[in-house]
Amino acid sequence: MTAFAIETNGLSKTFRSFWSGREVRAVDGISLQVEKGTTYGLLGPNGAGKTTTVKMLLSAVHPTAGSAHIFGQNAAIPEARRDIGYLPENHRFPTYLTGYAMLDFYGALSGMDSPSRRRRIPELLALVGLDDWGDIRLGKYSKGMLQRVGLAQALMHEPKLLILDEPSDGVDPVGRRQIREILQSLEQRGVTIFVNSHLLAEVEAFCRDVAILHRGKIVLQGKVRDLTAGRGYRLTVPAGLPEKLREEIVLRASSFSPRETFLDIQFLERAAANSAIDLLRANHIEIESLLPTTSTLEDVFIRSVNAQ
């Protein structure tokens, strides 16, 4: 039987507009399951309901309908949230505190004793690449540095579940790779990671499963490798095919892109690609390459949102 870190069943949240009195359903009956020890990405355009969903998991916002469970316990129970580390999107850490003092403060809020905090803080500052900045006030930190020390804050009490709302926002490419490597190492140690992000390339690089949220509903979910699986084949041959052969190949292809010395020919079906290869071989045409094509997560995202 599969063990889940997060389970939601028909989770919904309706807000009433202060100005018009009209009800707005921000989250509309979503159900998802996040296996223990996996990295799961929640995707969606702005206003899709991602942050509201995260807040309901943390019981910062109470659902209008449905339920959420963390490690089998109702998310509304404080004990269910003890093993969660959280990095919010728009965090507001006290800028007068140093990096070390901030981590000490949030560690104490998590119930860590003083010796444990003193041991843990240098480890985490080194982990996020800020070991030389522990005595510097947060007001001197760049946005990317604040994200990294925020990640350290979420990891202070060694949580079993890490919930990250836009963890790479404002972080430079080097910092994003560093965060990705940290998350990958945590996953290898069995930590469950739930990421809310609009940086699709980052999500594709380290998430195993994703759900796409649009207008409060899940429109697609599954494993990244399955959602981005092959959608055809690209055949590259030398330019200058005989006209009749070229016409026969084009009839089988979904697209045909001439370059200076080569032709890139796209096929949606394996049978069509094999038929074209047989024709080329029969006419003694050398094949430069044949490669399966895949979709990016961005392609999948755009198709899913536009289809609604």
C-alpha positions, 0 to 999 in steps of 0.5 A: 500500500502506497504511503502518502505525504499529502492527500486532498479530497475535493478541496475547495475554497470560496472567497466573497469579494469585499466590493461586489459581494460576488463569490469567487471559487479560488480552488474548486474540488481538487484531489491529489496524492503526493507519495512520501519521498518524492518531489511534486510540482504544483503548476499553474498561471497566476491566479490559478489557486496554487498559493491558496492550495498551499495555505489550506495545506498549512491550515493558514486558510480553511477550506470551504469544502473537502479535506487535506491530510498530511502523513495521514493526519487532518491538516487542521490538527497542529500535530500534522504540521510539525514535520513541515518546513515552509518557505512562503513566496512573499516572505518578510524576514526581520531585516534587522536580524543577522542570518544566524539570528534569523535561523536561531529565531525560527529554530526556536519557534520550531521547538528546537533546543539551543544546542541543536540550533547551534549545531544546525545553523552553521551546517545550513548556512554552509549548505545554502552557500551563505557561511560567510554571511551569517553575521551580516544583517538580512537588510544587506542580503540580495533577493536571491540570498534571502531566498537561500536563507529562507530555504535554510529556515525551512530546513532548520528542524529537519522536516519530513515534508518541505513546502516551497512557494516559488523557491527560485524566485529572484535567484540567479542561474548559479543559485538556482542550480545550487537550490536544485542540487540541495532539493535533489539531495533531500529527496534522496534522503527521503524528504518529500518536497512539494513545490509551487512554481511558475518556472517550468524548466526548473520544475521539469529538472527536479520534480518527479510528478506534477499537477497543473492547476487552472481556474481552481481545477486540476486539468492534468497530473502525472509523472513528468516523464510520462507527460513529456514522452515522445510525440514523434520522430525527427529525421535529418537527411542531406538537402537536394532530394530529387523532386519526386522523392521529396514530394513522397516524403512530404506526404508522410511528414507532419512538417518539413524544415529545409536548412542550408545543407540538411532537411529536418523532417518531422513524423508523428507516427513510427510507421510514417517514419519507417516508410520514409526511411524505406524510400530514402534507402531505396533511392540510396540517400544517406540518413544523417540522423533519426531522433525521437522528439519529446515535449517540454513541460512548458509545451504540456503546460501551454496545451493543457491551459489553452485546452480549457 
